[in-house]
Amino acid sequence: MPASSGRPGFLSVSPLQQAPAEPVAGCVFCEEVGGRLLQHHEDFRVVAIDDIELPGCARVIWNHHVAELSELNEDQRLLLVQALHETDLRIRTLHKPHKINIASFGNKVPHLHFHFIARWRTDPWWPESTWSQRPSLQWQGISATGFAEATEHLSDSEPALLAVSDWIQLKDLASPLRRAVFVQEQSVSEEEEFDSFDSISRHVVIAENQAGLGTGRLAPDGRIGRIAVAKDHRNKGLGRFLIRALLNEAQRLGFESVYLHGQVQALGFYEKLGFTADSEEFLECEIPHRRMSLIF
């Protein structure tokens, strides 16, 4: 996830001068930290929840065993609200989500704590909650996508299908394509190719006979990228279908514009799709690129 140059610090506060509640045996938050420790204060702690599907998530946990916010006195409540505010600011600055969901349940663990869940328009559940059922994978024939062009040399008995969904549902088809095109053909490292944006991006795949022919993704910041077409299926119009499917998804999700880093030799292809170059040439993964944008 992108980090900003400025990192907010937690306000320096003095611990409250009163006897804390005793730990309770069997309470997970009395016995365990509850995540990767980010901030510690005598009365509360902030921990990161390192979940590959939910980056930018954290908990604020009251260190003393109470079940409800109403059990705190006024000074304690003000201190806790300050910690919640600082945590919200930290997540917004470091991860730049479109929304942060804050929740306090305590049904199974009746120890006062708050969940912070960073959300993006491109995450698998948007706009529903992250505990909602993941939308089912929907495939459609390319002819049903509303695009005018007809691809050539694709199987008549098993027509090519297109789906736009999340990484978990499409990675088995998308990963081999990206590895072949970017890692093997273009010598991009695995670490650069498969990054933390995959889990919170929208992905498109075109498949035929249960094999991926093309893929691409729309990242949370509106960047279209990772456009890859199988070597023996290039120059058949698949790239246009991938880009246009992602443009349709971006508009459906409410993006006002999108951008991409186009390889210099492919600028004409993107210009025909409505993109305009708006940067000087630069190197990305040792390959010359220019930034291109499209406003809806």
C-alpha positions as CSV (number, residue, x, y, z in Angstrom):
1,M,0.0,0.0,0.0
2,P,1.2,3.5,-0.7
3,A,2.8,5.4,2.2
4,S,2.7,9.1,2.5
5,S,5.8,11.3,3.3
6,G,4.1,12.5,6.5
7,R,3.3,10.0,9.2
8,P,0.9,11.2,12.0
9,G,2.1,10.6,15.5
10,F,-0.1,9.8,18.4
11,L,-0.6,12.6,20.9
12,S,1.5,12.3,24.1
13,V,-0.9,11.7,26.9
14,S,-0.3,10.8,30.6
15,P,-1.8,7.6,32.0
16,L,-4.9,7.9,34.2
17,Q,-4.2,7.9,37.9
18,Q,-6.6,5.2,39.0
19,A,-6.7,1.5,39.6
20,P,-7.3,-0.4,36.4
21,A,-9.7,-3.3,36.2
22,E,-8.2,-6.7,36.9
23,P,-7.4,-9.0,33.9
24,V,-10.0,-11.7,33.3
25,A,-8.8,-15.3,32.7
26,G,-9.8,-16.6,29.3
27,C,-10.2,-13.1,27.8
28,V,-8.2,-13.0,24.6
29,F,-7.5,-9.3,24.9
30,C,-6.4,-9.6,28.5
31,E,-4.0,-12.4,27.6
32,E,-2.8,-11.5,24.1
33,V,-1.8,-8.3,22.3
34,G,-4.4,-8.8,19.6
35,G,-2.3,-7.9,16.6
36,R,1.0,-6.3,15.6
37,L,1.6,-3.5,18.1
38,L,1.6,0.0,16.6
39,Q,1.1,2.2,19.7
40,H,1.1,1.5,23.4
41,H,-0.2,3.6,26.2
42,E,-0.8,2.4,29.7
43,D,-4.6,2.6,29.2
44,F,-5.0,1.6,25.5
45,R,-3.1,0.0,22.6
46,V,-3.4,0.2,18.9
47,V,-2.6,-2.9,16.8
48,A,-2.5,-3.7,13.1
49,I,-4.4,-6.6,11.7
50,D,-2.2,-8.0,8.9
51,D,-4.7,-9.6,6.6
52,I,-3.8,-9.8,2.9
53,E,-7.4,-9.4,1.9
54,L,-8.0,-6.4,4.3
55,P,-5.0,-4.1,4.3
56,G,-5.0,-1.1,6.5
57,C,-7.1,-2.6,9.3
58,A,-6.4,-2.0,12.9
59,R,-7.9,-2.3,16.4
60,V,-7.9,0.1,19.3
61,I,-8.1,-2.0,22.5
62,W,-8.7,-0.7,26.0
63,N,-6.1,-2.3,28.2
64,H,-8.2,-2.8,31.2
65,H,-11.1,-5.3,31.2
66,V,-14.4,-3.5,30.7
67,A,-17.1,-4.6,28.4
68,E,-18.8,-1.3,27.5
69,L,-17.9,2.3,26.7
70,S,-20.3,3.5,29.4
71,E,-18.2,1.8,32.0
72,L,-15.4,4.4,31.5
73,N,-15.4,7.7,33.3
74,E,-15.3,11.0,31.4
75,D,-11.5,11.3,31.3
76,Q,-11.2,7.8,30.1
77,R,-13.8,8.3,27.4
78,L,-12.0,11.5,26.2
79,L,-8.7,9.6,26.1
80,L,-10.2,6.7,24.1
81,V,-11.9,9.1,21.6
82,Q,-8.5,10.8,21.1
83,A,-7.0,7.4,20.3
84,L,-9.8,6.6,17.9
85,H,-9.3,9.9,16.1
86,E,-5.5,9.4,15.8
87,T,-6.0,5.9,14.5
88,D,-8.5,7.1,11.8
89,L,-6.0,9.8,10.8
90,R,-3.1,7.3,10.6
91,I,-5.0,5.0,8.3
92,R,-6.3,7.8,6.1
93,T,-2.8,9.3,5.7
94,L,-0.9,6.0,5.1
95,H,-3.4,4.1,3.0
96,K,-5.7,6.7,1.5
97,P,-8.9,4.6,1.5
98,H,-12.2,5.8,0.1
99,K,-13.9,5.1,3.5
100,I,-13.1,3.8,6.9
101,N,-15.6,1.5,8.7
102,I,-15.4,1.7,12.5
103,A,-17.2,-0.9,14.6
104,S,-17.3,-2.2,18.2
105,F,-19.0,-5.6,18.7
106,G,-17.7,-7.4,21.8
107,N,-20.2,-10.2,21.5
108,K,-17.7,-13.0,21.6
109,V,-14.9,-11.0,23.3
110,P,-16.6,-8.7,25.9
111,H,-13.5,-6.6,26.2
112,L,-13.8,-3.0,25.0
113,H,-12.2,-2.6,21.5
114,F,-12.9,-0.9,18.2
115,H,-12.2,-2.3,14.7
116,F,-11.0,0.0,11.9
117,I,-11.5,-1.4,8.4
118,A,-10.1,0.6,5.4
119,R,-12.4,0.4,2.4
120,W,-11.9,1.1,-1.3
121,R,-14.4,1.3,-4.1
122,T,-12.5,-1.5,-5.8
123,D,-12.4,-3.9,-2.8
124,P,-14.3,-7.2,-3.1
125,W,-17.4,-6.2,-1.0
126,W,-17.9,-2.5,-1.8
127,P,-20.3,-1.0,-1.0
128,E,-21.4,-3.7,1.4
129,S,-19.7,-4.6,4.7
130,T,-16.7,-6.8,4.7
131,W,-18.6,-9.5,6.5
132,S,-21.2,-9.6,3.7
133,Q,-21.2,-12.5,1.3
134,R,-18.7,-12.0,-1.5
135,P,-20.6,-11.4,-4.8
136,S,-20.7,-14.5,-6.9
137,L,-18.5,-14.7,-10.0
138,Q,-20.5,-13.8,-13.2
139,W,-19.2,-14.8,-16.7
140,Q,-20.7,-13.3,-19.9
141,G,-20.0,-13.9,-23.5
142,I,-17.9,-11.2,-25.1
143,S,-20.7,-10.5,-27.5
144,A,-22.8,-9.5,-24.5
145,T,-20.5,-6.9,-23.2
146,G,-21.8,-4.2,-25.5
147,F,-18.6,-3.8,-27.5
148,A,-18.9,-3.5,-31.2
149,E,-15.7,-5.4,-32.3
150,A,-15.7,-9.1,-32.9
151,T,-12.6,-11.0,-32.0
152,E,-11.1,-13.4,-34.5
153,H,-9.8,-17.0,-34.3
154,L,-11.4,-17.8,-31.0
155,S,-13.2,-21.2,-30.6
156,D,-16.7,-21.4,-31.9
157,S,-17.5,-24.5,-29.8
158,E,-16.3,-22.9,-26.5
159,P,-16.8,-19.1,-26.9
160,A,-14.6,-16.7,-24.9
161,L,-16.1,-15.4,-21.7
162,L,-15.4,-12.3,-19.7
163,A,-15.7,-11.7,-16.0
164,V,-15.0,-8.7,-13.7
165,S,-14.5,-9.6,-10.1
166,D,-11.9,-9.7,-7.2
167,W,-8.5,-11.3,-7.0
168,I,-9.5,-14.3,-5.0
169,Q,-12.0,-15.4,-7.6
170,L,-9.9,-14.7,-10.6
171,K,-6.3,-15.2,-9.5
172,D,-6.1,-18.8,-10.8
173,L,-6.7,-17.5,-14.3
174,A,-4.9,-14.2,-14.0
175,S,-1.7,-15.2,-12.2
176,P,-0.3,-17.5,-14.9
177,L,-0.9,-14.9,-17.6
178,R,0.8,-12.1,-15.7
179,R,3.7,-14.4,-14.8
180,A,4.2,-15.4,-18.4
181,V,3.9,-11.9,-19.8
182,F,5.6,-9.7,-17.2
183,V,7.9,-12.0,-15.2
184,Q,9.1,-14.3,-18.0
185,E,8.8,-12.1,-21.1
186,Q,9.6,-8.7,-19.6
187,S,11.8,-9.7,-16.7
188,V,9.7,-8.0,-14.0
189,S,10.3,-9.5,-10.6
190,E,7.6,-11.5,-8.8
191,E,7.7,-9.0,-5.9
192,E,7.0,-6.1,-8.2
193,E,4.4,-7.9,-10.3
194,F,2.2,-9.3,-7.5
195,D,1.8,-6.5,-5.0
196,S,-0.5,-5.5,-2.2
197,F,-3.0,-3.7,-4.6
198,D,-4.2,-7.1,-6.0
199,S,-6.4,-7.9,-3.1
200,I,-8.2,-4.5,-3.2
201,S,-8.4,-4.1,-7.0
202,R,-11.1,-5.0,-9.5
203,H,-9.8,-7.6,-12.0
204,V,-11.0,-8.6,-15.5
205,V,-10.3,-11.9,-17.2
206,I,-11.1,-13.3,-20.6
207,A,-11.1,-17.1,-20.6
208,E,-11.7,-19.9,-23.1
209,N,-11.8,-23.6,-22.4
210,Q,-11.1,-22.8,-18.8
211,A,-7.8,-21.1,-19.7
212,G,-7.0,-17.4,-19.3
213,L,-6.5,-15.5,-22.5
214,G,-6.2,-11.9,-21.1
215,T,-6.4,-10.0,-17.9
216,G,-6.1,-6.5,-16.3
217,R,-7.0,-4.7,-13.2
218,L,-8.4,-1.4,-11.9
219,A,-6.6,-0.2,-8.7
220,P,-8.2,1.9,-5.9
221,D,-6.6,5.1,-7.1
222,G,-8.1,4.7,-10.6
223,R,-5.1,3.2,-12.3
224,I,-5.7,0.7,-15.0
225,G,-2.8,-1.8,-15.3
226,R,-1.5,-5.3,-15.5
227,I,-3.0,-5.7,-19.0
228,A,-1.7,-9.0,-20.3
229,V,-2.8,-11.1,-23.2
230,A,-1.5,-14.7,-23.9
231,K,1.2,-14.7,-26.5
232,D,-0.7,-16.8,-29.1
233,H,-3.9,-14.7,-28.7
234,R,-2.5,-11.2,-29.4
235,N,-3.6,-8.9,-32.2
236,K,-7.2,-10.3,-32.0
237,G,-8.8,-7.4,-30.2
238,L,-8.7,-8.9,-26.7
239,G,-6.8,-5.9,-25.3
240,R,-9.7,-3.6,-26.3
241,F,-12.2,-5.8,-24.5
242,L,-10.0,-5.8,-21.3
243,I,-9.6,-2.0,-21.3
244,R,-13.3,-1.3,-22.0
245,A,-14.5,-3.7,-19.4
246,L,-12.3,-1.9,-16.8
247,L,-13.6,1.5,-18.0
248,N,-17.2,0.3,-17.6
249,E,-16.3,-1.0,-14.1
250,A,-14.7,2.3,-13.2
251,Q,-17.8,4.3,-14.3
252,R,-20.0,1.9,-12.4
253,L,-18.0,2.5,-9.2
254,G,-18.2,6.2,-9.6
255,F,-14.7,7.1,-10.8
256,E,-14.5,10.5,-12.6
257,S,-11.3,9.6,-14.4
258,V,-8.8,6.8,-14.7
259,Y,-5.1,6.7,-15.7
260,L,-2.5,4.2,-16.8
261,H,1.2,3.9,-17.4
262,G,1.4,3.0,-21.0
263,Q,4.5,1.4,-22.5
264,V,5.8,3.7,-25.2
265,Q,5.4,1.2,-28.0
266,A,1.7,0.9,-27.0
267,L,0.7,4.6,-26.8
268,G,-1.2,4.5,-30.1
269,F,-3.3,1.6,-28.8
270,Y,-4.4,3.5,-25.7
271,E,-4.9,6.7,-27.7
272,K,-7.5,4.9,-29.8
273,L,-9.4,4.0,-26.6
274,G,-9.6,7.7,-25.5
275,F,-6.5,8.1,-23.4
276,T,-4.2,11.1,-23.6
277,A,-0.6,11.2,-22.6
278,D,0.1,13.8,-19.9
279,S,3.7,13.1,-18.8
280,E,7.2,12.9,-20.1
281,E,8.7,9.5,-20.7
282,F,9.9,7.6,-17.6
283,L,11.2,4.2,-16.7
284,E,9.1,1.7,-14.9
285,C,10.6,-1.8,-14.3
286,E,13.3,-0.6,-16.7
287,I,10.7,-0.2,-19.5
288,P,9.9,3.3,-21.0
289,H,6.4,4.5,-20.2
290,R,4.2,7.6,-20.2
291,R,1.3,8.4,-18.0
292,M,-2.0,8.6,-19.8
293,S,-5.4,9.6,-18.5
294,L,-9.0,9.5,-19.5
295,I,-11.8,11.7,-18.0
296,F,-15.4,10.3,-18.1
